[in-house]
Amino acid sequence: MNGNEVKTDKISMIQTKNPNYYIAVDKNDIYTIVDANGNKKIDDNYTYIEYLPGNYFIVAKDGKNGIIDSTGKVVVDLKYTSIFRFNDTNLLQAEISQNNTIELFNFDMQKVASMEKAIIKQYNENGKKYILLAQEENFRYYDENGNELEAKTIFPNHRLFAKKIEDKWGFVDLSGNVEIKAEYDMVTEFNEYGFAGIKQNGKWGVINQNGEIIQEPIYKINWINPSFLGKYYRINSWYSDSRYSSDAVYNEEDEPQE
């Protein structure tokens, strides 16, 4: 930066948002962290390094990803298939592909959530963003900083909310009183049309806010957190607009868009 020639075997130096750190790459595609003069800041070598806010770095070695601090100390174990910032939140999403594990870390590198065989989505309800982390028989909500949220905070205009009681799901009111008995393997929240999904013995049905069964569980749907309109379930196709179906078995040629 001062115009002095630096003799080095590095073929690339990538400036980070912190002027104290550069990511250097040598002719063997080995990454390390150096200062502006090319002086090495850490002892270990990696096959990839990416800068994070707060003097942290995503690193890769032997096909695994983790996070180190500016001293080279490992703060998130190198055991993940991938690590990246989740959308525009203050969270990092770490994945282990073998069992579809998703773990969330805040920018202090504290783990705030973990779920196996999971999906993750970000929503915006009435100007309020939230994150859904869900698996076959469980789900949780989080804000953009990783704080767990209650459904009544996200959906203030709803009358009933999904609630897991022991090992079954039902619905409670704002005060936590059970309004629809917890007897289902899984449910969805009620949507804007007043319908929620109910799952028993691996199949989905539909219920309304009065607790009336609109459709007995007959639908074999192979994705998490389906949406319903009356007795119909929503399909988002790769090749057409969203549509609703009452087919008892999901057609494999249609894929929901995550």
N, C-alpha and C positions, 0 to 999 in steps of 0.2 A: 504493500500500500504506500510505502515511502519511495518507491522507485528503485530499491536495491535488488539486484539479481539474487535469487535464491536457488542454489543447486539442490535438486531433489529428483527422486525417481518417480514422483507423482506426475500423472498425465492430466489430472483434473483437480481443481479445488473449487468446491461449491460453497458460495457464501450463504450463511444462514441469517436469520433475522437478528441474531445476536452477534455483534461485531467481534466478539472474542472467539468465536468458533467457526471453523471451516470444515467441510467434509471433503477429505482427500481420497482420490482413487488412484491406485498405481496400475502398472501395465498388466498385472495379473488380476485386475478387477477386485482387488482387496481394498476395503474401505477402512478409514480411520478418522479420528478427529484431531485437527491441528489448529494452531493459532495463525494469525495473519502472516507470520514469517515462516510458516511451514513446520514449526516445532510440534512434535507429537504430544497430544494431551492425554491419551490413554495408551495402555500397554497392549491391549488385545486388538486383533484384527477381525474384521467382519466382512461378509459378502454383500452387505447392504447396511446403510445408515441413513436415517431421516431425522431431522431436527423437530423437537416438540417444544411448546412453550414451557418456561420454567426450568431451563437447563437440563432437559431430558432428551433422550434419543431412542427411537425405535431402531433395533438392530436385528440382523439375521446372521445365523451361523449354523452350518450342518442342516440346513433345511428347516430350522425352527426360528421363530421370532420372539423377541422379548424387549425389555426397555432397560436402559442404563442411565445413570446420571452423568454429569460432566466429569466426575472423577473416575468413571469406568465401573462404578459399583452397579451390580445388577439389582434393579428395584422391582422388576416384573420378570419372573423366570422365563428363560428361553425354552418354551414348550408349545408355543402356539403356531398354528398354520398361517395365520395372518393377524396383523394388528393395524388398525387405521382409525382415524377420527370419524365418529358417527355423525354424518351429515353436518349441520351447523351447530351442533351441541358442544358442551364442554366435557364430552365423554369420549373415551377410546373403546372401540369394540375389538375384543380379542376372541378369535375362534379356534376351536380344535375340530378339524373336519371329520375325524374318525367317528365321533359320536354327536356331531352337530352341536357341541357345547358353545354357548355364547356367554362371555363374561364382559362386564362393563367396568372400566376404571375411570375415576375422575382425574383431573389434572394434577392432583397431589399424589397420584399413583396408588390410590386406595381402591380396592375392589369393592364395588357397590352392588353388584348383581352377578348371579351365575345361574345358568339353567341349561340342562342337557336336552338334546333333541328339540331345539327351540327355533323360533323365528323372531325377528324384531322388526317393528314398523314404527314410523313417526307419523303422528296425526296433528291436525290443527282444528280444534273445536271451539268455535266462537272466539277466535283470536288467541286461544290458549293452546300452546303446543304441549304434547305429551308423547311418551314412548310406551309402546306395548311390547312386553317380552312374554311370549306365550309358548306353551307346549301342549301336548294332547289333552292333558287333564289339569292344567293350571295356567294362570297368567297373572302378571303384575304390571302396575303402571309406575312410570318414573318421569321426573321433570328433566330438563336439559342439563342439570347439574348432578343427576343421579339420585336425587331424593325420591323415596317411594311416595306415591300419591294414592289417595282414596278415590274411588269412583265418584263419590258425591262432590268432590272438589272439581273434577273434570266435567261432570254432567250436572250442573246445579239445577237444571230444569227437569231432570228425571224424577220420577216418583219411587221407582224401585231400582235396586242395585244388586248385581251378582255377588254372592257371598259363599265361600267355602266353609262348611261347618263339619268338623271332623274330616271325614273322607268323602263327603258328598256336597253337591252344590245346590243352592236355592236362591231366594231373593229376599232382601230386607228393605225396610223403608229408611228414611233419613235418620231416624233415631236408633236404627239397628234392630228393630223388631222384625221377626220373621213373618213375611207376608205370603210367600210361596215356599212350601216345605222343601228342605234340602234332601232331595231324593234322586238327584241326577248325577251321572258320572262327570258331566261337564256342561256348562252353559255359556252363552254369550251375554253381553250387556243388551238391554233393550235399545233398539235403534229409534230413529226419529219417527218411524211409522208405528211404533208401539209393539214391535215383535222381537222376540228373543229366541235363540236356538237352545234346544235341550238335547242332551246326548245320553242314550242308554244302550248298553250292550253293543257299543261300537257304531250305532246309527243315530242320525240326527232327526229331530222333529222341531215343531214350532209351538210357542206359547204366547198368549197375549198378557197384558198387564193385570187382567182380572184372574189370571191363573187358569184360564181356559185353554185346553189343548186345541190348537188350530190344525196341527198335523201330528199324528202319532209318529214316533221315531221309526222311519223306514228308509231314510236317505243314507246311503253309504258314500260319504264325502271324504276324500283323502287329503284335504288340506285343513289347516288350523284356523279357527275363528271365522267360520262362514257367516254370511249375512242373509237375512230372510225378508221376504215381502209376502205376507200372508202365508200360504202353504208352499210358496216357491223359494228356491235358494238361488243366490246370485252367482253367475259364472262370468269371470273376466277372461275372454278369449284372447289369444295372441293375434288372431287374424280378424277380429270383428269387435264391435262395441259390446259393452256389457249386456247380458241378457239374463233372464230368470228361467229356471227349469223346475219341473216336478218329476224328472226321471228318478227312479228309485236308486239307480246305480250311476255314479259319476262316470261320464264318458272320458276316457283317457286322452282323447285328442284335444280336449280343452284344458288349458292350464291357467290357474289364477295368477294374476300379476301381483307379486309381493311389493 
